[in-house]
Amino acid sequence: MDSNKMDIVMDVKVQVTVQLGTAQLPMKEIVELSPGAQIQLKQNAKDPVSLLVNGKLVALGEVIVVDDRFGLKITEILDTMS
């Protein structure tokens, strides 16, 4: 695709999600959640987090803090063509 055709889509907004981890819980445990409850995720603390664009996994990275806000340092761009 030439540069002029790519310019058309460069301003299109997409949903970007950083996924720290996942857990699978029975509904009974979900409805019993309260402030202070803890949910153990499947991922280990040192595992990379996922960067999803419109629900598609495109990269992996590390959680960082920048000026009191969370951020993501990209460590690997995945082959999205496969």
C-alpha positions in Angstrom: 0.0 0.0 0.0 1.5 3.3 -1.0 2.0 6.2 1.5 -1.0 8.3 0.2 -3.4 5.4 0.7 -2.1 4.7 4.2 -2.6 8.4 5.2 -6.4 7.8 4.9 -6.4 5.4 7.8 -3.7 6.9 10.1 -6.3 9.0 12.0 -8.7 6.2 12.6 -9.1 5.5 16.3 -8.7 2.0 17.5 -9.3 0.4 21.0 -6.0 -0.3 22.7 -6.0 -2.6 25.7 -3.2 -3.7 28.0 -4.1 -7.1 29.6 -2.3 -7.8 32.8 -3.7 -11.3 33.2 -6.7 -13.5 33.4 -8.5 -15.6 35.8 -11.4 -18.0 35.6 -13.8 -18.0 38.6 -17.2 -19.5 39.3 -20.0 -17.0 39.3 -20.6 -17.7 43.0 -17.1 -16.2 43.8 -17.8 -13.2 41.5 -21.0 -12.2 43.3 -19.2 -12.5 46.6 -16.4 -10.0 45.7 -16.1 -7.0 47.9 -13.6 -4.2 48.4 -10.3 -5.7 49.5 -10.9 -9.0 47.8 -8.0 -10.5 45.9 -8.1 -12.4 42.6 -5.1 -14.5 41.7 -4.3 -14.3 38.0 -2.9 -17.1 35.9 0.2 -15.1 34.9 3.4 -14.9 36.9 4.6 -11.5 38.1 7.5 -11.6 35.6 5.4 -12.7 32.6 5.0 -10.0 29.9 1.6 -8.3 29.6 -0.3 -8.3 26.4 -1.1 -5.3 24.1 -4.3 -5.8 22.1 -5.5 -3.5 19.3 -9.2 -4.0 18.7 -9.0 -7.3 20.5 -6.1 -8.6 18.5 -2.8 -9.4 20.3 -0.1 -7.3 18.6 2.7 -6.9 21.2 4.1 -7.9 24.6 5.6 -5.6 27.2 6.4 -4.6 30.7 4.3 -2.4 33.0 6.1 0.8 33.9 5.2 3.9 35.8 5.6 7.3 34.1 4.7 10.5 36.2 2.4 8.5 38.5 0.6 6.8 35.6 0.9 3.3 34.4 2.4 2.8 31.0 3.7 -0.1 28.8 7.2 -0.6 27.6 7.0 -2.7 24.4 9.4 -5.6 24.5 8.2 -7.6 21.5 6.1 -6.9 18.4 4.3 -10.0 17.3 3.8 -11.2 13.7 0.2 -10.2 13.1 0.1 -11.6 9.6 -0.1 -15.2 10.8 
